[in-house]
């Protein structure tokens, strides 16, 4: 399985300049296809079916603060922020690659995203996109884990993103997901895990939308302290950037992290505030 994932994840990077607003807010103008199913590359935590257009280079800077439950002592989580830098390049209008580095567990990631089918008016009803990533947790310490090998640092995610734009305001998405961690943190947890993600976007104004996504973990260990990730966010499109403001119960921003290590509990007021800022070149 690992070899299959790695075959998908050979990142090719280049650089190009194009119209900034067009790259952020629109897709190719084709009356036969549903356009702008999602405006952001992510819904909140989960990937959306939007891809970077050919030749466009995205820099996505993400911050996620600590739990607001900590109160004024940590300034409602601002003292416990984690940061992620994500570099994404559109090889074609159907394929993008990415690399990122997150301060959460000093995690590196390579990813591949590609469109299989596109929603077409009076024809095919869904947009279907594949997404794969491999992450390496470089924070693991050999002194505390004497038998640690490089393979134990790796985790793999494969997702099928199935979205439909129902009208000009509403889009929904289903995300069946396979997660494999070479080393798990809970003794009873299977290395291979299954998640069903659901999400959606509802347009509020020309520039604002509300986004929600949730991941139902199907085989989480009964003794696991981690929770299913539930996230609520707002997207703001501007002439030069896309701002994504959100609240979530999972501090990690990589898929392997938020799917398996969501530590917050919404019912207990234990959640995290964060934002993403996208810049297109």
C-alpha positions as CSV (number, residue, x, y, z in Angstrom):
1,X,0.0,0.0,0.0
2,X,2.8,2.4,0.9
3,X,4.5,2.0,-2.5
4,X,1.2,2.7,-4.3
5,X,0.8,5.9,-2.3
6,X,4.3,7.0,-3.0
7,X,3.9,6.6,-6.7
8,X,1.1,9.3,-6.5
9,X,3.3,11.7,-4.6
10,X,6.1,12.9,-6.8
11,X,5.9,16.7,-6.4
12,X,6.8,18.8,-9.5
13,X,7.2,22.5,-8.7
14,X,7.3,25.4,-11.1
15,X,6.4,29.1,-11.1
16,X,4.1,31.3,-13.1
17,X,2.3,34.6,-13.0
18,X,-1.4,35.0,-13.8
19,X,-4.3,37.1,-12.9
20,X,-4.7,36.9,-9.1
21,X,-8.4,37.4,-8.7
22,X,-9.2,35.0,-11.5
23,X,-7.0,32.3,-10.0
24,X,-8.7,32.7,-6.6
25,X,-12.4,33.2,-7.3
26,X,-13.2,31.6,-10.7
27,X,-12.9,28.5,-12.8
28,X,-12.8,28.1,-16.5
29,X,-15.8,29.7,-18.1
30,X,-17.7,26.8,-19.7
31,X,-21.5,26.9,-19.7
32,X,-21.7,23.1,-19.9
33,X,-20.1,22.6,-16.4
34,X,-20.9,23.7,-12.9
35,X,-18.5,26.5,-12.0
36,X,-17.2,27.5,-8.6
37,X,-18.5,24.5,-6.7
38,X,-16.2,25.7,-4.0
39,X,-14.1,28.9,-3.9
40,X,-11.4,27.7,-1.6
41,X,-9.0,24.7,-2.0
42,X,-10.3,23.5,1.4
43,X,-13.8,23.5,2.9
44,X,-12.4,24.0,6.4
45,X,-10.2,21.0,7.3
46,X,-11.1,18.7,4.5
47,X,-10.0,19.4,0.9
48,X,-12.6,20.7,-1.5
49,X,-12.9,19.7,-5.2
50,X,-11.4,23.0,-6.3
51,X,-7.9,22.7,-7.9
52,X,-5.2,25.2,-8.7
53,X,-5.4,26.2,-12.3
54,X,-2.6,25.3,-14.7
55,X,0.5,27.3,-14.1
56,X,-0.7,28.9,-10.9
57,X,1.4,28.8,-7.7
58,X,-0.4,29.1,-4.4
59,X,1.2,30.0,-1.0
60,X,-1.2,29.1,1.8
61,X,-0.3,30.4,5.3
62,X,-2.3,28.8,8.0
63,X,-2.5,29.6,11.8
64,X,-4.4,27.6,14.4
65,X,-4.3,28.8,17.9
66,X,-4.6,26.9,21.2
67,X,-7.9,26.0,22.8
68,X,-10.1,29.0,23.7
69,X,-11.0,27.0,26.9
70,X,-7.6,28.1,28.3
71,X,-9.1,31.6,28.8
72,X,-7.1,34.7,29.5
73,X,-4.1,32.8,30.8
74,X,-3.1,31.9,27.3
75,X,-5.1,34.8,25.8
76,X,-7.8,32.3,24.6
77,X,-5.3,30.1,22.8
78,X,-3.2,32.8,21.0
79,X,-0.1,31.8,23.0
80,X,-0.3,28.2,21.7
81,X,-0.5,28.8,18.0
82,X,0.8,26.3,15.3
83,X,1.6,27.4,11.8
84,X,1.6,25.6,8.4
85,X,3.1,26.8,5.2
86,X,1.7,25.0,2.1
87,X,3.0,25.4,-1.4
88,X,0.7,24.3,-4.2
89,X,1.2,24.2,-8.0
90,X,-1.2,23.5,-10.8
91,X,0.4,21.2,-13.3
92,X,-2.7,21.3,-15.4
93,X,-6.3,22.3,-14.9
94,X,-6.9,18.7,-13.6
95,X,-3.8,18.0,-11.5
96,X,-2.1,19.8,-8.6
97,X,0.8,18.9,-6.3
98,X,1.8,20.4,-3.0
99,X,4.4,20.3,-0.2
100,X,4.0,21.7,3.3
101,X,5.5,22.1,6.7
102,X,3.6,22.4,9.9
103,X,4.9,23.3,13.3
104,X,2.5,20.7,14.8
105,X,4.8,17.8,15.5
106,X,7.2,19.3,12.9
107,X,5.3,17.6,10.2
108,X,6.3,17.6,6.5
109,X,3.8,16.6,3.8
110,X,3.6,15.9,0.0
111,X,0.3,15.8,-1.7
112,X,-1.4,15.1,-5.1
113,X,-4.9,16.2,-6.1
114,X,-6.6,15.4,-9.4
115,X,-10.0,15.7,-11.0
116,X,-11.6,12.6,-12.4
117,X,-15.1,13.9,-13.4
118,X,-16.8,17.2,-13.4
119,X,-20.4,18.1,-12.8
120,X,-22.1,18.8,-16.1
121,X,-25.5,20.5,-16.7
122,X,-28.1,18.0,-17.8
123,X,-25.6,15.2,-17.6
124,X,-23.2,14.0,-14.9
125,X,-24.4,15.2,-11.5
126,X,-21.1,15.3,-9.5
127,X,-17.6,16.6,-9.5
128,X,-15.2,13.8,-8.4
129,X,-11.6,14.5,-7.3
130,X,-8.9,12.2,-5.9
131,X,-6.6,13.3,-3.1
132,X,-3.5,11.6,-1.6
133,X,-0.9,12.7,0.9
134,X,2.0,11.3,2.8
135,X,3.2,13.0,6.0
136,X,6.3,12.6,8.1
137,X,6.3,13.4,11.8
138,X,9.9,14.6,12.5
139,X,9.1,15.4,16.2
140,X,9.4,11.8,17.3
141,X,12.5,11.3,19.5
142,X,14.7,8.3,19.2
143,X,15.8,8.7,22.8
144,X,12.2,8.1,23.9
145,X,11.5,5.5,21.2
146,X,14.7,3.4,20.9
147,X,13.3,1.2,18.1
148,X,12.2,4.2,16.0
149,X,12.8,4.0,12.3
150,X,12.0,6.5,9.5
151,X,9.0,4.4,8.4
152,X,7.4,4.9,11.8
153,X,7.2,8.6,11.2
154,X,5.0,8.2,8.1
155,X,1.2,8.4,7.6
156,X,-0.8,8.1,4.4
157,X,-4.2,9.5,3.4
158,X,-6.3,8.7,0.4
159,X,-9.7,10.4,-0.3
160,X,-12.4,10.5,-2.9
161,X,-14.0,13.9,-2.9
162,X,-17.6,13.8,-4.4
163,X,-19.3,17.2,-4.6
164,X,-22.5,18.6,-6.1
165,X,-23.5,22.2,-6.6
166,X,-27.2,22.3,-6.1
167,X,-27.7,26.0,-6.9
168,X,-25.7,29.2,-7.0
169,X,-25.6,29.3,-3.2
170,X,-25.3,25.7,-2.0
171,X,-22.6,23.0,-2.5
172,X,-22.3,19.7,-0.6
173,X,-19.5,17.2,-0.5
174,X,-18.9,13.6,0.6
175,X,-15.4,12.4,1.4
176,X,-14.8,8.6,1.9
177,X,-11.3,8.5,3.4
178,X,-8.6,5.9,4.1
179,X,-5.9,6.8,6.7
180,X,-2.9,4.5,7.5
181,X,-0.5,5.4,10.3
182,X,2.7,3.3,10.5
183,X,2.8,4.0,14.2
184,X,-0.3,4.7,16.3
185,X,-0.5,6.4,19.6
186,X,-3.2,4.2,21.1
187,X,-2.4,0.5,21.7
188,X,-5.8,-0.7,20.6
189,X,-6.0,1.5,17.5
190,X,-5.7,-0.1,14.1
191,X,-3.0,1.3,11.8
192,X,-5.5,1.4,8.9
193,X,-8.5,3.7,9.7
194,X,-11.6,4.6,7.9
195,X,-13.4,8.0,7.9
196,X,-16.5,9.3,6.2
197,X,-16.3,13.1,5.7
198,X,-19.2,15.4,4.9
199,X,-19.1,19.1,4.2
200,X,-20.7,22.0,2.5
201,X,-20.6,25.6,1.6
202,X,-23.5,28.1,1.6
203,X,-23.0,31.5,0.0
204,X,-24.1,34.4,2.2
205,X,-23.1,37.4,0.0
206,X,-21.1,38.0,-3.1
207,X,-17.9,37.7,-1.1
208,X,-18.9,35.7,2.1
209,X,-19.8,32.1,2.6
210,X,-20.2,29.8,5.6
211,X,-18.5,26.4,5.4
212,X,-18.9,23.3,7.6
213,X,-17.2,19.9,7.5
214,X,-17.2,16.8,9.8
215,X,-15.3,13.5,9.8
216,X,-17.0,10.4,11.2
217,X,-14.2,8.0,12.2
218,X,-15.5,4.4,11.7
219,X,-13.0,2.3,13.6
220,X,-11.5,4.6,16.3
221,X,-10.3,2.6,19.4
222,X,-12.8,2.6,22.2
223,X,-10.1,3.9,24.6
224,X,-9.0,6.7,22.3
225,X,-9.2,10.3,23.8
226,X,-9.5,11.8,20.4
227,X,-12.7,13.1,18.8
228,X,-14.3,13.3,15.4
229,X,-13.3,16.6,13.7
230,X,-16.1,19.2,13.4
231,X,-15.3,22.6,11.9
232,X,-17.2,25.7,11.1
233,X,-15.7,28.5,9.0
234,X,-16.3,31.6,6.9
235,X,-14.6,32.4,3.6
236,X,-14.0,36.0,2.5
237,X,-12.9,36.7,-1.0
238,X,-10.9,39.9,-1.7
239,X,-9.1,41.3,-4.7
240,X,-5.7,39.9,-3.6
241,X,-6.4,37.1,-1.0
242,X,-8.8,34.5,0.3
243,X,-9.3,34.6,4.0
244,X,-10.7,31.5,5.7
245,X,-11.7,32.1,9.4
246,X,-12.8,29.0,11.3
247,X,-13.4,27.2,14.6
248,X,-12.6,23.5,15.0
249,X,-12.0,20.9,17.6
250,X,-8.8,19.7,15.9
251,X,-5.6,21.7,16.1
252,X,-3.6,19.7,13.5
253,X,-4.0,21.0,9.9
254,X,-2.7,18.0,7.9
255,X,-5.3,15.4,7.1
256,X,-3.5,12.6,8.9
257,X,-3.5,14.9,12.0
258,X,-7.0,16.2,12.2
259,X,-8.5,12.9,11.3
260,X,-6.7,11.0,14.1
261,X,-5.8,13.6,16.7
262,X,-8.7,15.9,17.2
263,X,-8.4,16.6,20.9
264,X,-11.1,19.2,21.5
265,X,-14.7,18.7,22.6
266,X,-17.2,21.2,21.4
267,X,-19.7,20.3,24.2
268,X,-17.0,21.3,26.7
269,X,-16.1,24.6,25.1
270,X,-12.8,23.1,24.0
271,X,-12.1,24.2,20.4
272,X,-9.6,26.2,18.4
273,X,-9.7,29.4,16.3
274,X,-7.7,29.6,13.2
275,X,-7.4,31.2,9.8
276,X,-5.9,30.5,6.3
277,X,-4.5,33.1,4.0
278,X,-4.0,32.2,0.3
279,X,-1.8,34.1,-2.2
280,X,-1.7,33.2,-5.8
281,X,1.3,33.9,-8.1
